[in-house]
Amino acid sequence: MLLEEQPGKVCPGCDTWKPRDAFPKNARKKDGLHFYCKVCHSERTKKHIQAIYTQEWKRAANVKYNYGLSSKEYQVLAQAQGGLCAACGQPETKLDSRTSQLKNLHVDHDHATGRVRALLCHACNSALGLLGDDLGRIRLLLAYAERHQGSQDE
């Protein structure tokens, strides 16, 4: 009986005999089928991808794509700032909702030119973004906060 005519084979992943159509095709194998069944092959591939594309890798790829900064360049910026926000001088306090770990500082950039300015904490980056980098609005908000600073104690 030819290999192609065999009704199925045992998957070493789940140690189960399965019919030929339960295995992905692979022209490089003698029997034309992948070593593992479709379910095991999918699980193995998923685990492999998760191991390679860690959260840190994804973040580095995002920073490179969006801001043109390599991981090393980001680290140089972070070290130059002492790991603190360039605006308020405080460390990041925002936690990642998925990992419960502290988030990294955000890359602040000029929206008109794309030029990276510095690294900011979540709060400063959000405030600056919500105010649209508008210096007039930022000054008005500062004046407002200064006028009402003492009213919190009353």
LOZATI-555017 format. One record per atom (N, C-alpha, C): residue number from 1; residue in one letter; atom name; x, y, z. Coordinates in nm, 4 decimals, always signed. Example, Ala and Ser with C-alpha at 12.3 -4.5 7.8 and 13.67 -1.06 7.14 Angstrom:
// LOZATI-555017
> 1:A:N:+1.3190:-0.5690:+0.7800
> 1:A:CA:+1.2300:-0.4500:+0.7800
> 1:A:C:+1.3200:-0.3300:+0.7800
> 2:S:N:+1.2850:-0.2250:+0.7080
> 2:S:CA:+1.3670:-0.1060:+0.7140
> 2:S:C:+1.2900:+0.0030:+0.7870
***
This chain:
// LOZATI-555017
> 1:M:N:+0.0839:-0.1174:+0.0000
> 1:M:CA:+0.0000:+0.0000:+0.0000
> 1:M:C:+0.0890:+0.1246:+0.0000
> 2:L:N:+0.0623:+0.2204:-0.0901
> 2:L:CA:+0.1388:+0.3442:-0.0970
> 2:L:C:+0.1068:+0.4316:+0.0234
> 3:L:N:+0.2044:+0.5178:+0.0581
> 3:L:CA:+0.1852:+0.6063:+0.1735
> 3:L:C:+0.0619:+0.6938:+0.1571
> 4:E:N:+0.0387:+0.7460:+0.0342
> 4:E:CA:-0.0745:+0.8345:+0.0108
> 4:E:C:-0.2077:+0.7628:+0.0276
> 5:E:N:-0.2077:+0.6303:+0.0169
> 5:E:CA:-0.3320:+0.5545:+0.0253
> 5:E:C:-0.3666:+0.5145:+0.1682
> 6:Q:N:-0.2740:+0.5350:+0.2614
> 6:Q:CA:-0.3002:+0.4982:+0.3997
> 6:Q:C:-0.4135:+0.5844:+0.4540
> 7:P:N:-0.5010:+0.5262:+0.5365
> 7:P:CA:-0.6185:+0.5979:+0.5843
> 7:P:C:-0.5885:+0.7080:+0.6866
> 8:G:N:-0.4739:+0.7100:+0.7493
> 8:G:CA:-0.4427:+0.8118:+0.8491
> 8:G:C:-0.3119:+0.7818:+0.9178
> 9:K:N:-0.2851:+0.8495:+1.0275
> 9:K:CA:-0.1622:+0.8274:+1.1033
> 9:K:C:-0.1787:+0.8803:+1.2453
> 10:V:N:-0.0811:+0.8536:+1.3282
> 10:V:CA:-0.0840:+0.8968:+1.4677
> 10:V:C:-0.0151:+1.0319:+1.4798
> 11:C:N:-0.0803:+1.1240:+1.5464
> 11:C:CA:-0.0220:+1.2560:+1.5744
> 11:C:C:+0.0599:+1.2437:+1.7025
> 12:P:N:+0.1889:+1.2806:+1.6989
> 12:P:CA:+0.2707:+1.2715:+1.8207
> 12:P:C:+0.2337:+1.3765:+1.9253
> 13:G:N:+0.1610:+1.4802:+1.8861
> 13:G:CA:+0.1219:+1.5848:+1.9811
> 13:G:C:+0.0149:+1.5382:+2.0780
> 14:C:N:-0.0877:+1.4735:+2.0229
> 14:C:CA:-0.1979:+1.4265:+2.1077
> 14:C:C:-0.1981:+1.2744:+2.1197
> 15:D:N:-0.1027:+1.2110:+2.0539
> 15:D:CA:-0.0861:+1.0650:+2.0578
> 15:D:C:-0.2159:+0.9932:+2.0205
> 16:T:N:-0.2786:+1.0434:+1.9136
> 16:T:CA:-0.4065:+0.9901:+1.8687
> 16:T:C:-0.3997:+0.9589:+1.7198
> 17:W:N:-0.4607:+0.8444:+1.6814
> 17:W:CA:-0.4707:+0.8128:+1.5390
> 17:W:C:-0.5802:+0.9001:+1.4800
> 18:K:N:-0.5479:+0.9621:+1.3666
> 18:K:CA:-0.6447:+1.0504:+1.3011
> 18:K:C:-0.6407:+1.0259:+1.1506
> 19:P:N:-0.7522:+1.0534:+1.0827
> 19:P:CA:-0.7553:+1.0370:+0.9370
> 19:P:C:-0.6672:+1.1420:+0.8679
> 20:R:N:-0.6325:+1.1161:+0.7428
> 20:R:CA:-0.5433:+1.2041:+0.6668
> 20:R:C:-0.5927:+1.3488:+0.6622
> 21:D:N:-0.7225:+1.3688:+0.6519
> 21:D:CA:-0.7735:+1.5063:+0.6393
> 21:D:C:-0.7635:+1.5852:+0.7707
> 22:A:N:-0.7206:+1.5227:+0.8784
> 22:A:CA:-0.6998:+1.5913:+1.0054
> 22:A:C:-0.5598:+1.6524:+1.0135
> 23:F:N:-0.4769:+1.6319:+0.9100
> 23:F:CA:-0.3396:+1.6818:+0.9078
> 23:F:C:-0.3237:+1.7875:+0.7989
> 24:P:N:-0.2525:+1.8958:+0.8280
> 24:P:CA:-0.2273:+1.9944:+0.7227
> 24:P:C:-0.1345:+1.9344:+0.6165
> 25:K:N:-0.1479:+1.9823:+0.4945
> 25:K:CA:-0.0622:+1.9324:+0.3867
> 25:K:C:+0.0770:+1.9910:+0.3983
> 26:N:N:+0.1755:+1.9084:+0.3618
> 26:N:CA:+0.3150:+1.9522:+0.3611
> 26:N:C:+0.3872:+1.8740:+0.2523
> 27:A:N:+0.4118:+1.9382:+0.1401
> 27:A:CA:+0.4706:+1.8710:+0.0235
> 27:A:C:+0.6124:+1.8213:+0.0501
> 28:R:N:+0.6789:+1.8718:+0.1515
> 28:R:CA:+0.8163:+1.8292:+0.1802
> 28:R:C:+0.8233:+1.6967:+0.2557
> 29:K:N:+0.7119:+1.6513:+0.3084
> 29:K:CA:+0.7102:+1.5238:+0.3818
> 29:K:C:+0.6790:+1.4099:+0.2857
> 30:K:N:+0.7289:+1.2919:+0.3174
> 30:K:CA:+0.7092:+1.1751:+0.2301
> 30:K:C:+0.5621:+1.1445:+0.2068
> 31:D:N:+0.4832:+1.1542:+0.3118
> 31:D:CA:+0.3410:+1.1218:+0.2975
> 31:D:C:+0.2573:+1.2429:+0.2563
> 32:G:N:+0.3214:+1.3602:+0.2385
> 32:G:CA:+0.2515:+1.4804:+0.1953
> 32:G:C:+0.1739:+1.5518:+0.3055
> 33:L:N:+0.1932:+1.5052:+0.4290
> 33:L:CA:+0.1201:+1.5628:+0.5417
> 33:L:C:+0.2159:+1.6142:+0.6479
> 34:H:N:+0.1705:+1.7132:+0.7200
> 34:H:CA:+0.2495:+1.7652:+0.8311
> 34:H:C:+0.2609:+1.6581:+0.9382
> 35:F:N:+0.3640:+1.6704:+1.0203
> 35:F:CA:+0.3911:+1.5745:+1.1263
> 35:F:C:+0.2795:+1.5728:+1.2312
> 36:Y:N:+0.2287:+1.6920:+1.2694
> 36:Y:CA:+0.1241:+1.7049:+1.3710
> 36:Y:C:-0.0120:+1.7291:+1.3063
> 37:C:N:-0.1185:+1.6880:+1.3750
> 37:C:CA:-0.2539:+1.7120:+1.3255
> 37:C:C:-0.2819:+1.8630:+1.3252
> 38:K:N:-0.3895:+1.9046:+1.2631
> 38:K:CA:-0.4213:+2.0470:+1.2505
> 38:K:C:-0.4363:+2.1146:+1.3862
> 39:V:N:-0.5028:+2.0478:+1.4801
> 39:V:CA:-0.5238:+2.1064:+1.6127
> 39:V:C:-0.3909:+2.1246:+1.6854
> 40:C:N:-0.3084:+2.0206:+1.6883
> 40:C:CA:-0.1788:+2.0286:+1.7571
> 40:C:C:-0.0853:+2.1260:+1.6864
> 41:H:N:-0.0879:+2.1243:+1.5536
> 41:H:CA:-0.0041:+2.2155:+1.4755
> 41:H:C:-0.0414:+2.3607:+1.5072
> 42:S:N:-0.1700:+2.3884:+1.5154
> 42:S:CA:-0.2170:+2.5226:+1.5466
> 42:S:C:-0.1723:+2.5648:+1.6866
> 43:E:N:-0.1865:+2.4775:+1.7836
> 43:E:CA:-0.1448:+2.5075:+1.9211
> 43:E:C:+0.0061:+2.5313:+1.9302
> 44:R:N:+0.0829:+2.4474:+1.8630
> 44:R:CA:+0.2287:+2.4621:+1.8647
> 44:R:C:+0.2701:+2.5932:+1.7997
> 45:T:N:+0.2055:+2.6274:+1.6886
> 45:T:CA:+0.2367:+2.7527:+1.6189
> 45:T:C:+0.2018:+2.8717:+1.7064
> 46:K:N:+0.0866:+2.8672:+1.7719
> 46:K:CA:+0.0418:+2.9751:+1.8598
> 46:K:C:+0.1421:+2.9953:+1.9744
> 47:K:N:+0.1863:+2.8877:+2.0369
> 47:K:CA:+0.2831:+2.8974:+2.1468
> 47:K:C:+0.4165:+2.9531:+2.0973
> 48:H:N:+0.4574:+2.9102:+1.9780
> 48:H:CA:+0.5830:+2.9575:+1.9200
> 48:H:C:+0.5760:+3.1078:+1.8942
> 49:I:N:+0.4663:+3.1539:+1.8367
> 49:I:CA:+0.4488:+3.2960:+1.8069
> 49:I:C:+0.4451:+3.3771:+1.9357
> 50:Q:N:+0.3755:+3.3269:+2.0372
> 50:Q:CA:+0.3683:+3.3980:+2.1648
> 50:Q:C:+0.5064:+3.4082:+2.2292
> 51:A:N:+0.5876:+3.3049:+2.2136
> 51:A:CA:+0.7216:+3.3072:+2.2718
> 51:A:C:+0.8103:+3.4095:+2.2009
> 52:I:N:+0.7950:+3.4212:+2.0706
> 52:I:CA:+0.8783:+3.5138:+1.9939
> 52:I:C:+0.8297:+3.6571:+2.0080
> 53:Y:N:+0.7002:+3.6767:+1.9879
> 53:Y:CA:+0.6442:+3.8109:+1.9871
> 53:Y:C:+0.5902:+3.8478:+2.1246
> 54:T:N:+0.6803:+3.8694:+2.2156
> 54:T:CA:+0.6428:+3.9068:+2.3518
> 54:T:C:+0.5872:+4.0483:+2.3536
> 55:Q:N:+0.5315:+4.0861:+2.4646
> 55:Q:CA:+0.4767:+4.2202:+2.4804
> 55:Q:C:+0.5858:+4.3249:+2.4588
> 56:E:N:+0.7056:+4.2981:+2.5093
> 56:E:CA:+0.8159:+4.3931:+2.4935
> 56:E:C:+0.8555:+4.4065:+2.3466
> 57:W:N:+0.8536:+4.2948:+2.2736
> 57:W:CA:+0.8865:+4.2989:+2.1309
> 57:W:C:+0.7821:+4.3818:+2.0563
> 58:K:N:+0.6557:+4.3597:+2.0896
> 58:K:CA:+0.5476:+4.4340:+2.0247
> 58:K:C:+0.5607:+4.5837:+2.0518
> 59:R:N:+0.5940:+4.6186:+2.1753
> 59:R:CA:+0.6092:+4.7586:+2.2113
> 59:R:C:+0.7242:+4.8216:+2.1356
> 60:A:N:+0.8374:+4.7500:+2.1290
> 60:A:CA:+0.9538:+4.8015:+2.0565
> 60:A:C:+0.9217:+4.8202:+1.9085
> 61:A:N:+0.8481:+4.7255:+1.8506
> 61:A:CA:+0.8094:+4.7364:+1.7099
> 61:A:C:+0.7164:+4.8562:+1.6892
> 62:N:N:+0.6255:+4.8786:+1.7825
> 62:N:CA:+0.5328:+4.9914:+1.7748
> 62:N:C:+0.6080:+5.1249:+1.7819
> 63:V:N:+0.7016:+5.1360:+1.8752
> 63:V:CA:+0.7796:+5.2587:+1.8911
> 63:V:C:+0.8641:+5.2835:+1.7660
> 64:K:N:+0.9216:+5.1786:+1.7104
> 64:K:CA:+1.0028:+5.1916:+1.5885
> 64:K:C:+0.9158:+5.2357:+1.4711
> 65:Y:N:+0.8006:+5.1733:+1.4563
> 65:Y:CA:+0.7108:+5.2032:+1.3446
> 65:Y:C:+0.6537:+5.3447:+1.3539
> 66:N:N:+0.6050:+5.3825:+1.4723
> 66:N:CA:+0.5375:+5.5111:+1.4885
> 66:N:C:+0.6302:+5.6308:+1.5056
> 67:Y:N:+0.7471:+5.6093:+1.5681
> 67:Y:CA:+0.8333:+5.7226:+1.6000
> 67:Y:C:+0.9749:+5.7110:+1.5435
> 68:G:N:+1.0062:+5.5971:+1.4827
> 68:G:CA:+1.1397:+5.5777:+1.4254
> 68:G:C:+1.2488:+5.5551:+1.5281
> 69:L:N:+1.2103:+5.5217:+1.6521
> 69:L:CA:+1.3080:+5.4989:+1.7593
> 69:L:C:+1.3353:+5.3497:+1.7767
> 70:S:N:+1.4610:+5.3128:+1.7772
> 70:S:CA:+1.4957:+5.1742:+1.8081
> 70:S:C:+1.4839:+5.1544:+1.9590
> 71:S:N:+1.4883:+5.0301:+2.0028
> 71:S:CA:+1.4837:+5.0014:+2.1474
> 71:S:C:+1.5994:+5.0699:+2.2187
> 72:K:N:+1.7158:+5.0660:+2.1553
> 72:K:CA:+1.8339:+5.1272:+2.2166
> 72:K:C:+1.8157:+5.2782:+2.2286
> 73:E:N:+1.7637:+5.3433:+2.1246
> 73:E:CA:+1.7408:+5.4876:+2.1289
> 73:E:C:+1.6390:+5.5248:+2.2371
> 74:Y:N:+1.5348:+5.4408:+2.2511
> 74:Y:CA:+1.4358:+5.4642:+2.3563
> 74:Y:C:+1.5038:+5.4544:+2.4934
> 75:Q:N:+1.5849:+5.3515:+2.5120
> 75:Q:CA:+1.6537:+5.3326:+2.6396
> 75:Q:C:+1.7480:+5.4486:+2.6703
> 76:V:N:+1.8168:+5.5009:+2.5680
> 76:V:CA:+1.9060:+5.6153:+2.5874
> 76:V:C:+1.8256:+5.7360:+2.6355
> 77:L:N:+1.7095:+5.7605:+2.5735
> 77:L:CA:+1.6224:+5.8703:+2.6167
> 77:L:C:+1.5770:+5.8501:+2.7615
> 78:A:N:+1.5319:+5.7287:+2.7915
> 78:A:CA:+1.4832:+5.6982:+2.9266
> 78:A:C:+1.5940:+5.7176:+3.0300
> 79:Q:N:+1.7145:+5.6705:+2.9985
> 79:Q:CA:+1.8268:+5.6854:+3.0920
> 79:Q:C:+1.8652:+5.8323:+3.1089
> 80:A:N:+1.8640:+5.9084:+2.9994
> 80:A:CA:+1.8982:+6.0513:+3.0065
> 80:A:C:+1.7998:+6.1263:+3.0962
> 81:Q:N:+1.6758:+6.0793:+3.1009
> 81:Q:CA:+1.5728:+6.1417:+3.1850
> 81:Q:C:+1.5671:+6.0772:+3.3232
> 82:G:N:+1.6532:+5.9834:+3.3502
> 82:G:CA:+1.6539:+5.9147:+3.4792
> 82:G:C:+1.5314:+5.8290:+3.5006
> 83:G:N:+1.4659:+5.7879:+3.3898
> 83:G:CA:+1.3455:+5.7060:+3.3989
> 83:G:C:+1.2229:+5.7844:+3.4431
> 84:L:N:+1.2339:+5.9173:+3.4414
> 84:L:CA:+1.1247:+6.0038:+3.4883
> 84:L:C:+1.0638:+6.0817:+3.3722
> 85:C:N:+0.9437:+6.1277:+3.3920
> 85:C:CA:+0.8730:+6.2094:+3.2934
> 85:C:C:+0.9487:+6.3399:+3.2705
> 86:A:N:+0.9668:+6.3779:+3.1442
> 86:A:CA:+1.0381:+6.5022:+3.1112
> 86:A:C:+0.9588:+6.6262:+3.1517
> 87:A:N:+0.8288:+6.6148:+3.1691
> 87:A:CA:+0.7465:+6.7307:+3.2052
> 87:A:C:+0.7332:+6.7490:+3.3561
> 88:C:N:+0.6913:+6.6445:+3.4262
> 88:C:CA:+0.6641:+6.6596:+3.5700
> 88:C:C:+0.7743:+6.6022:+3.6592
> 89:G:N:+0.8662:+6.5277:+3.6005
> 89:G:CA:+0.9766:+6.4726:+3.6785
> 89:G:C:+0.9386:+6.3547:+3.7666
> 90:Q:N:+0.8205:+6.2990:+3.7443
> 90:Q:CA:+0.7729:+6.1856:+3.8239
> 90:Q:C:+0.7854:+6.0555:+3.7442
> 91:P:N:+0.7932:+5.9419:+3.8140
> 91:P:CA:+0.7944:+5.8135:+3.7421
> 91:P:C:+0.6536:+5.7798:+3.6918
> 92:E:N:+0.6462:+5.6915:+3.5974
> 92:E:CA:+0.5165:+5.6454:+3.5466
> 92:E:C:+0.4425:+5.5723:+3.6578
> 93:T:N:+0.3130:+5.5959:+3.6696
> 93:T:CA:+0.2324:+5.5291:+3.7715
> 93:T:C:+0.1202:+5.4464:+3.7105
> 94:K:N:+0.0973:+5.4607:+3.5814
> 94:K:CA:-0.0120:+5.3901:+3.5132
> 94:K:C:+0.0245:+5.2428:+3.4977
> 95:L:N:-0.0703:+5.1559:+3.5349
> 95:L:CA:-0.0503:+5.0116:+3.5221
> 95:L:C:-0.1148:+4.9609:+3.3937
> 96:D:N:-0.0491:+4.8643:+3.3318
> 96:D:CA:-0.1050:+4.7976:+3.2148
> 96:D:C:-0.2195:+4.7094:+3.2621
> 97:S:N:-0.3370:+4.7248:+3.2032
> 97:S:CA:-0.4554:+4.6507:+3.2486
> 97:S:C:-0.4428:+4.5005:+3.2249
> 98:R:N:-0.3618:+4.4596:+3.1269
> 98:R:CA:-0.3466:+4.3159:+3.0983
> 98:R:C:-0.2425:+4.2493:+3.1860
> 99:T:N:-0.1310:+4.3198:+3.2125
> 99:T:CA:-0.0203:+4.2572:+3.2852
> 99:T:C:-0.0075:+4.3057:+3.4287
> 100:S:N:-0.0777:+4.4128:+3.4644
> 100:S:CA:-0.0683:+4.4760:+3.5974
> 100:S:C:+0.0721:+4.5261:+3.6279
> 101:Q:N:+0.1524:+4.5481:+3.5245
> 101:Q:CA:+0.2862:+4.6037:+3.5417
> 101:Q:C:+0.2833:+4.7506:+3.5025
> 102:L:N:+0.3805:+4.8262:+3.5548
> 102:L:CA:+0.3898:+4.9670:+3.5185
> 102:L:C:+0.4118:+4.9817:+3.3690
> 103:K:N:+0.3413:+5.0765:+3.3094
> 103:K:CA:+0.3617:+5.1043:+3.1672
> 103:K:C:+0.4938:+5.1783:+3.1498
> 104:N:N:+0.5471:+5.1735:+3.0292
> 104:N:CA:+0.6669:+5.2508:+2.9963
> 104:N:C:+0.6263:+5.3957:+2.9729
> 105:L:N:+0.7229:+5.4844:+2.9808
> 105:L:CA:+0.6966:+5.6242:+2.9492
> 105:L:C:+0.6555:+5.6358:+2.8024
> 106:H:N:+0.5684:+5.7310:+2.7731
> 106:H:CA:+0.5187:+5.7522:+2.6376
> 106:H:C:+0.6163:+5.8377:+2.5578
> 107:V:N:+0.6251:+5.8113:+2.4289
> 107:V:CA:+0.7088:+5.8922:+2.3411
> 107:V:C:+0.6283:+6.0151:+2.3004
> 108:D:N:+0.6768:+6.1326:+2.3404
> 108:D:CA:+0.6114:+6.2574:+2.3020
> 108:D:C:+0.6778:+6.3070:+2.1739
> 109:H:N:+0.5947:+6.3516:+2.0806
> 109:H:CA:+0.6480:+6.4005:+1.9526
> 109:H:C:+0.5668:+6.5183:+1.9025
> 110:D:N:+0.6308:+6.5976:+1.8200
> 110:D:CA:+0.5652:+6.7104:+1.7557
> 110:D:C:+0.4754:+6.6541:+1.6467
> 111:H:N:+0.3474:+6.6803:+1.6561
> 111:H:CA:+0.2531:+6.6231:+1.5595
> 111:H:C:+0.2686:+6.6835:+1.4202
> 112:A:N:+0.3218:+6.8042:+1.4122
> 112:A:CA:+0.3411:+6.8685:+1.2819
> 112:A:C:+0.4631:+6.8115:+1.2086
> 113:T:N:+0.5727:+6.7905:+1.2826
> 113:T:CA:+0.6972:+6.7461:+1.2178
> 113:T:C:+0.7264:+6.5976:+1.2396
> 114:G:N:+0.6655:+6.5382:+1.3438
> 114:G:CA:+0.6941:+6.3990:+1.3770
> 114:G:C:+0.8196:+6.3830:+1.4611
> 115:R:N:+0.8900:+6.4937:+1.4892
> 115:R:CA:+1.0145:+6.4887:+1.5655
> 115:R:C:+0.9869:+6.4492:+1.7114
> 116:V:N:+1.0646:+6.3521:+1.7611
> 116:V:CA:+1.0516:+6.3075:+1.8997
> 116:V:C:+1.1083:+6.4154:+1.9908
> 117:R:N:+1.0321:+6.4497:+2.0964
> 117:R:CA:+1.0761:+6.5527:+2.1899
> 117:R:C:+1.1345:+6.4908:+2.3164
> 118:A:N:+1.0614:+6.4012:+2.3785
> 118:A:CA:+1.1053:+6.3423:+2.5054
> 118:A:C:+1.0091:+6.2297:+2.5420
> 119:L:N:+1.0265:+6.1753:+2.6626
> 119:L:CA:+0.9371:+6.0713:+2.7141
> 119:L:C:+0.8538:+6.1317:+2.8269
> 120:L:N:+0.7231:+6.1052:+2.8236
> 120:L:CA:+0.6317:+6.1597:+2.9229
> 120:L:C:+0.5551:+6.0484:+2.9931
> 121:C:N:+0.5116:+6.0763:+3.1151
> 121:C:CA:+0.4241:+5.9827:+3.1851
> 121:C:C:+0.2863:+5.9870:+3.1182
> 122:H:N:+0.2035:+5.8906:+3.1491
> 122:H:CA:+0.0707:+5.8815:+3.0894
> 122:H:C:-0.0106:+6.0092:+3.1132
> 123:A:N:-0.0077:+6.0592:+3.2355
> 123:A:CA:-0.0887:+6.1759:+3.2707
> 123:A:C:-0.0450:+6.2990:+3.1906
> 124:C:N:+0.0842:+6.3263:+3.1850
> 124:C:CA:+0.1331:+6.4446:+3.1120
> 124:C:C:+0.1096:+6.4288:+2.9621
> 125:N:N:+0.1327:+6.3105:+2.9102
> 125:N:CA:+0.1113:+6.2867:+2.7674
> 125:N:C:-0.0362:+6.3054:+2.7319
> 126:S:N:-0.1255:+6.2540:+2.8168
> 126:S:CA:-0.2693:+6.2695:+2.7923
> 126:S:C:-0.3109:+6.4155:+2.8000
> 127:A:N:-0.2635:+6.4865:+2.9027
> 127:A:CA:-0.2991:+6.6279:+2.9191
> 127:A:C:-0.2528:+6.7099:+2.7998
> 128:L:N:-0.1298:+6.6885:+2.7583
> 128:L:CA:-0.0752:+6.7618:+2.6443
> 128:L:C:-0.1549:+6.7308:+2.5179
> 129:G:N:-0.1881:+6.6047:+2.4997
> 129:G:CA:-0.2658:+6.5649:+2.3826
> 129:G:C:-0.4061:+6.6221:+2.3841
> 130:L:N:-0.4712:+6.6199:+2.5004
> 130:L:CA:-0.6072:+6.6733:+2.5109
> 130:L:C:-0.6114:+6.8243:+2.4880
> 131:L:N:-0.5023:+6.8913:+2.5242
> 131:L:CA:-0.4954:+7.0355:+2.5008
> 131:L:C:-0.4431:+7.0680:+2.3610
> 132:G:N:-0.4157:+6.9661:+2.2840
> 132:G:CA:-0.3749:+6.9840:+2.1449
> 132:G:C:-0.2425:+7.0559:+2.1274
> 133:D:N:-0.1533:+7.0464:+2.2244
> 133:D:CA:-0.0233:+7.1153:+2.2201
> 133:D:C:-0.0401:+7.2670:+2.2046
> 134:D:N:-0.1573:+7.3182:+2.2393
> 134:D:CA:-0.1891:+7.4599:+2.2244
> 134:D:C:-0.1358:+7.5361:+2.3458
> 135:L:N:-0.0272:+7.6131:+2.3263
> 135:L:CA:+0.0361:+7.6842:+2.4377
> 135:L:C:-0.0589:+7.7834:+2.5045
> 136:G:N:-0.1455:+7.8456:+2.4275
> 136:G:CA:-0.2429:+7.9390:+2.4850
> 136:G:C:-0.3361:+7.8697:+2.5818
> 137:R:N:-0.3893:+7.7561:+2.5415
> 137:R:CA:-0.4789:+7.6806:+2.6305
> 137:R:C:-0.4043:+7.6283:+2.7519
> 138:I:N:-0.2810:+7.5859:+2.7336
> 138:I:CA:-0.2001:+7.5351:+2.8457
> 138:I:C:-0.1776:+7.6469:+2.9470
> 139:R:N:-0.1451:+7.7684:+2.8972
> 139:R:CA:-0.1244:+7.8831:+2.9873
> 139:R:C:-0.2542:+7.9191:+3.0604
> 140:L:N:-0.3659:+7.9178:+2.9879
> 140:L:CA:-0.4949:+7.9485:+3.0500
> 140:L:C:-0.5301:+7.8468:+3.1582
> 141:L:N:-0.5039:+7.7199:+3.1312
> 141:L:CA:-0.5315:+7.6159:+3.2306
> 141:L:C:-0.4414:+7.6327:+3.3525
> 142:L:N:-0.3145:+7.6669:+3.3302
> 142:L:CA:-0.2225:+7.6922:+3.4415
> 142:L:C:-0.2716:+7.8095:+3.5253
> 143:A:N:-0.3111:+7.9180:+3.4600
> 143:A:CA:-0.3612:+8.0361:+3.5324
> 143:A:C:-0.4852:+7.9996:+3.6127
> 144:Y:N:-0.5745:+7.9234:+3.5540
> 144:Y:CA:-0.6949:+7.8790:+3.6230
> 144:Y:C:-0.6583:+7.7971:+3.7468
> 145:A:N:-0.5679:+7.7012:+3.7301
> 145:A:CA:-0.5270:+7.6158:+3.8424
> 145:A:C:-0.4626:+7.6986:+3.9526
> 146:E:N:-0.3818:+7.7984:+3.9154
> 146:E:CA:-0.3168:+7.8831:+4.0153
> 146:E:C:-0.4186:+7.9687:+4.0906
> 147:R:N:-0.5197:+8.0195:+4.0184
> 147:R:CA:-0.6243:+8.1006:+4.0825
> 147:R:C:-0.7039:+8.0194:+4.1840
> 148:H:N:-0.7226:+7.8948:+4.1563
> 148:H:CA:-0.8103:+7.8123:+4.2418
> 148:H:C:-0.7323:+7.7147:+4.3300
> 149:Q:N:-0.6036:+7.7319:+4.3389
> 149:Q:CA:-0.5224:+7.6406:+4.4190
> 149:Q:C:-0.5600:+7.6451:+4.5669
> 150:G:N:-0.5803:+7.7618:+4.6231
> 150:G:CA:-0.6131:+7.7773:+4.7636
> 150:G:C:-0.7561:+7.7363:+4.7963
> 151:S:N:-0.8446:+7.7354:+4.6979
> 151:S:CA:-0.9866:+7.7043:+4.7243
> 151:S:C:-1.0095:+7.5583:+4.7607
> 152:Q:N:-0.9115:+7.4747:+4.7390
> 152:Q:CA:-0.9254:+7.3312:+4.7735
> 152:Q:C:-0.9224:+7.3127:+4.9249
> 153:D:N:-0.8519:+7.4018:+4.9931
> 153:D:CA:-0.8374:+7.3889:+5.1390
> 153:D:C:-0.9587:+7.4420:+5.2141
> 154:E:N:-1.0410:+7.5230:+5.1503
> 154:E:CA:-1.1538:+7.5870:+5.2177
> 154:E:C:-1.2719:+7.4973:+5.2332
***
